[in-house]
């Protein structure tokens, strides 16, 4: 049973990584039209997935303002994300293709 759990966990983590990935620096996803909403085009490996924290651990996200605007209150965003958990993701990033 432990082996099965480890295989599933490893498979989940591998699906988060592509050849272009460079850690948590996903670039500027603020496009001025959709804002910070994710699209299938800019989030192909995670599109349609609900388990955001598998690929984006809480301690690694919202560390730098990548909006290009320089106005995000990152400490407040991190605290809100810690309190609300996965329910916080769609508020800023849209439904990620989840019906």
N, C-alpha and C positions, 0 to 999 in steps of 0.2 A: 504494500500500500504506500509506504514512504517513497518508493521508487516512482510510482505512478504520479504522486503529488509533485515530486521533483521534476519529472519530465514535463508535466503540464506547466509548472512555473517557468522552467527554462524556455519552453516553447513560447509562452507569453512574452517573456523578455526579449527573445530573438525577434519576435514580430514587431517590436518597437524600433528596431534598428534598421537603417538602410545605409547604403554606401555613402550617402551624402550627409548623414547625421554627424554633427559636431557637438555632442553633449546637449546642454539645455539652451544653446544659442540657436534658436530657430529663426533668427532674423527678425525683421520688422513685419509683423503680420497685420499692422494697421494699414489699411489700404484706402482710407478716406471714404469709401462707399459702404462696405460692409462693417467698417470699424475693426473691432477685434474678433469678429465672428469668423469661425473657421469654415473653410470650404473644402470640398473633396480634393481640389487641386493643390491647396497648400498643406493638407493634412492627410495624404494618401494612406499611410500605414495605420493611422488611428481612426480613419473615417468610419462612423457607424459603431464605434466601441463606447461602452459606458464606463469602463474601468480606467479613467484618465490617470490615476495615481500609479498604475503599473509602469507607465512610461515616463510620467512626470511626477516624481516623488515630491511630497510637500516641502522637504528641506532644500530642494533644488530649484523650485519655481519662484517666480516673482522676485528675483534677486536684483534685476536690472531693468530699467525702463527701456524697453525696446520698441516703444510706440513711435519713437522719433519726435515726440512732442515734449518730452522732459517734464511732464506734469503729474505723472502717476504717483499716488501716495502708497508706495510699496509696503511699508510697515503695516498700514491699515489693511491693505489687500491681503497680505500674508496672514494677519490675524483673522480676518473674515473667512479666509479659506480654511484655516485651522478649525474655526468654530463650526462652519457649515459643511465642511467636507466636500464630497462630490457634488452636492446640491449647489455649490457655489459656481461651478464651472460654466453651466449654460447661461448664467446671468450676464457674463461678459463675452463668452466665446460661442454662444449659440447652441443649437441642438446637436451639432456634430453628426448630422445625418441620422439621428435616432428618432424614429417615428413616435 
